Amino acid sequence: MLCGSILGGARVASAQRERLPSAQGPIYAVEGIVLGSRMRPRGSSFRDYKCSPSEQFDGLTWCQRTSHDRERRGPFTATYSILRDAGGTILYVNRYQEPAFFAPNEASDDIQSYSRRFGTTPELIEVPHRGGEPHCQLAIWGTLVLKVLDSASLKIVADGKSPKKGLLIDCVGDFSRSVNDGLPIYRISGGAGFVWVASYDERGRGTLRFAAVDASRLAP
């Protein structure tokens, strides 16, 4: 793991702020925000988030903030998203970075780091690589399940609309591009867990997304 990289920095910050796993299982968190904890809008950790009623999930609130930063390999933008219920309980917390920078083996090292943190082996999905398209890896911990989006829903996504299938995730952070390039889009279902997705080209430049989510609480 390259400690000098922003990718490594994000990993370390997340790991340092997480509590140790309890007897009930791992604690899933993103940048210190723990799945199942309460979001206090006036707290310093959430001060910069802008919130509004969720368009997909009745009774839930969608919150988001964006930051701009740089590391030795270049500038990047990180977007943080939270979905919480009426009582403030966090059901989903996500970080998406573009661009992300990967040295050789850095993606694998990142997955191993999370596996040690959670104490479990992830389910790995390696999207078949095609010339001209980015490499894409996905790792899933907990009881989350990723299901490939059906063709009818993909047509809706291609038109720039929501298929109302709940939370979606893809390789590159751009659903329209994924449809046009024939890359898979997944629907997040199952229970609680953590999902990690990285894409990168031959230069090691791409995107990184990771999220903690309790999909059992997010029926669209």
Wavefront OBJ file of the C-alpha trace (Angstrom):
o trace
v 0.000 0.000 0.000
v 1.431 3.384 -0.970
v 1.008 5.565 2.108
v 1.857 8.697 0.140
v -1.117 8.360 -2.178
v -4.522 9.907 -1.572
v -5.992 6.489 -2.156
v -3.890 5.145 0.665
v -4.699 8.209 2.749
v -8.421 7.644 2.343
v -8.006 4.007 3.351
v -5.969 4.843 6.428
v -8.356 7.598 7.569
v -11.311 5.255 7.224
v -9.591 2.429 9.066
v -8.340 4.598 11.912
v -11.761 6.012 12.704
v -13.636 2.711 12.615
v -14.291 0.892 15.840
v -13.180 -2.675 16.251
v -15.722 -5.324 15.160
v -18.258 -6.188 17.831
v -19.515 -9.627 18.751
v -22.323 -9.090 16.258
v -19.895 -8.740 13.357
v -17.812 -6.104 11.546
v -18.472 -2.392 11.788
v -18.922 -0.990 8.267
v -17.928 2.656 7.913
v -16.778 5.224 5.365
v -14.380 7.941 6.538
v -15.395 7.328 10.134
v -19.156 7.514 9.494
v -20.518 4.207 10.766
v -23.419 2.405 9.136
v -26.328 2.328 11.597
v -25.102 5.306 13.617
v -27.133 8.508 13.900
v -26.515 11.527 11.725
v -26.622 14.756 13.695
v -26.898 17.550 11.086
v -25.417 20.149 13.445
v -22.422 17.981 14.279
v -19.040 18.966 12.862
v -18.797 15.755 10.804
v -21.949 16.639 8.852
v -21.734 20.423 8.738
v -21.010 20.661 5.000
v -23.685 18.227 3.818
v -26.701 19.501 1.904
v -29.822 17.395 2.524
v -33.211 16.972 0.839
v -35.976 14.342 0.729
v -34.917 11.244 -1.217
v -36.479 10.944 -4.677
v -36.212 7.135 -4.601
v -37.023 6.175 -1.030
v -40.145 7.437 0.724
v -39.499 8.930 4.143
v -35.711 8.951 3.780
v -33.333 11.889 3.419
v -30.464 12.172 0.936
v -27.396 14.197 1.949
v -24.293 15.007 -0.082
v -21.117 17.044 -0.057
v -18.217 17.478 -2.468
v -14.583 18.301 -1.768
v -11.665 19.171 -4.054
v -8.136 18.218 -3.152
v -4.875 17.062 -4.674
v -2.059 14.639 -3.991
v 1.331 14.163 -5.598
v -0.216 12.427 -8.632
v -2.725 15.168 -9.334
v -5.963 16.904 -8.256
v -9.147 14.971 -7.594
v -12.770 15.424 -6.548
v -14.399 13.345 -3.816
v -18.176 13.151 -3.385
v -19.718 11.868 -0.161
v -23.335 10.702 0.053
v -25.520 9.636 2.975
v -29.036 8.217 3.109
v -30.727 8.390 6.525
v -34.138 7.632 7.946
v -36.471 10.022 9.787
v -34.733 9.313 13.075
v -31.306 10.093 11.624
v -30.079 6.484 11.393
v -27.574 6.132 8.554
v -28.588 3.402 6.104
v -26.047 4.204 3.404
v -22.773 6.129 3.301
v -20.639 6.405 0.182
v -17.412 7.962 -1.087
v -16.686 8.393 -4.794
v -13.391 9.765 -6.102
v -12.471 10.896 -9.602
v -9.804 10.594 -10.684
v -8.270 7.945 -8.464
v -4.690 6.818 -8.955
v -3.492 3.232 -8.768
v 0.065 1.955 -8.677
v 0.674 -1.719 -9.587
v -1.017 -4.008 -7.019
v -2.504 -1.022 -5.178
v -6.101 -2.112 -5.813
v -5.354 -5.620 -4.513
v -3.615 -4.176 -1.473
v -6.661 -2.048 -0.755
v -8.981 -5.071 -0.850
v -6.672 -6.997 1.470
v -6.612 -4.060 3.880
v -10.400 -4.038 4.133
v -10.475 -7.821 4.518
v -8.189 -7.560 7.533
v -10.360 -4.791 8.950
v -13.589 -6.770 8.553
v -12.055 -10.143 9.378
v -13.712 -11.822 6.405
v -12.919 -12.715 2.814
v -14.885 -10.710 0.229
v -16.758 -11.891 -2.805
v -14.732 -10.665 -5.775
v -16.076 -9.691 -9.181
v -13.582 -9.108 -11.984
v -15.315 -7.616 -15.011
v -13.870 -9.106 -18.225
v -11.501 -6.575 -19.727
v -11.939 -5.376 -23.304
v -9.523 -3.276 -25.303
v -10.105 0.426 -24.804
v -12.177 -0.057 -21.653
v -10.924 0.345 -18.074
v -10.083 -2.552 -15.821
v -12.825 -2.983 -13.229
v -12.771 -4.841 -9.900
v -15.506 -5.139 -7.277
v -15.300 -6.554 -3.756
v -18.254 -7.207 -1.432
v -18.259 -7.926 2.304
v -21.159 -8.819 4.576
v -24.532 -9.951 3.284
v -24.797 -7.516 0.398
v -25.746 -8.943 -2.988
v -25.051 -7.331 -6.368
v -27.488 -8.249 -9.128
v -26.897 -7.263 -12.750
v -29.515 -4.776 -13.883
v -32.042 -6.212 -16.349
v -32.190 -5.064 -19.983
v -35.462 -3.148 -19.574
v -33.974 -1.137 -16.719
v -30.809 -0.495 -18.729
v -32.914 1.120 -21.457
v -34.413 3.459 -18.866
v -30.935 4.338 -17.587
v -29.777 5.003 -21.150
v -32.534 7.621 -21.432
v -31.135 9.368 -18.363
v -33.955 8.259 -16.058
v -34.096 6.186 -12.897
v -35.371 2.601 -13.210
v -36.560 2.803 -9.568
v -34.586 -0.309 -8.655
v -32.976 1.100 -5.541
v -29.288 1.835 -5.174
v -27.178 1.123 -8.240
v -23.441 0.794 -8.707
v -21.236 0.513 -11.792
v -17.560 0.429 -12.697
v -16.941 4.018 -13.752
v -19.426 6.138 -11.781
v -21.345 7.081 -14.920
v -24.421 4.963 -15.652
v -25.018 6.377 -19.133
v -21.429 5.666 -20.132
v -21.675 2.141 -18.719
v -24.752 1.428 -20.845
v -23.144 2.860 -23.980
v -19.891 0.945 -23.418
v -21.571 -2.321 -22.466
v -20.239 -2.273 -18.907
v -22.370 -3.883 -16.179
v -24.587 -1.950 -13.784
v -25.540 -3.666 -10.545
v -28.501 -3.299 -8.204
v -27.516 -3.433 -4.532
v -29.697 -5.838 -2.520
v -29.404 -8.290 0.374
v -28.483 -7.154 3.878
v -25.776 -5.030 5.468
v -22.221 -4.843 4.206
v -19.537 -2.960 2.345
v -18.891 -2.677 -1.389
v -15.681 -1.456 -3.043
v -15.340 -0.671 -6.759
v -12.280 0.490 -8.684
v -11.710 1.173 -12.362
v -8.425 2.180 -13.937
v -6.759 2.400 -17.327
v -3.277 1.272 -18.367
v -1.765 4.355 -16.709
v -3.429 3.526 -13.390
v -5.871 6.434 -13.605
v -9.569 5.873 -12.986
v -12.251 6.023 -10.310
v -12.770 4.622 -6.812
v -16.020 4.120 -4.940
v -16.751 2.440 -1.645
v -19.944 2.312 0.370
v -21.393 0.876 3.559
v -25.080 0.051 3.153
v -27.927 -1.828 4.779
v -29.804 -2.863 1.667
v -32.525 -4.619 3.688
v -33.751 -1.177 4.785
v -33.841 0.316 1.310
v -36.799 -1.094 -0.564
v -37.477 1.404 -3.399
l 1 2 3 4 5 6 7 8 9 10 11 12 13 14 15 16 17 18 19 20 21 22 23 24 25 26 27 28 29 30 31 32 33 34 35 36 37 38 39 40 41 42 43 44 45 46 47 48 49 50 51 52 53 54 55 56 57 58 59 60 61 62 63 64 65 66 67 68 69 70 71 72 73 74 75 76 77 78 79 80 81 82 83 84 85 86 87 88 89 90 91 92 93 94 95 96 97 98 99 100 101 102 103 104 105 106 107 108 109 110 111 112 113 114 115 116 117 118 119 120 121 122 123 124 125 126 127 128 129 130 131 132 133 134 135 136 137 138 139 140 141 142 143 144 145 146 147 148 149 150 151 152 153 154 155 156 157 158 159 160 161 162 163 164 165 166 167 168 169 170 171 172 173 174 175 176 177 178 179 180 181 182 183 184 185 186 187 188 189 190 191 192 193 194 195 196 197 198 199 200 201 202 203 204 205 206 207 208 209 210 211 212 213 214 215 216 217 218 219 220
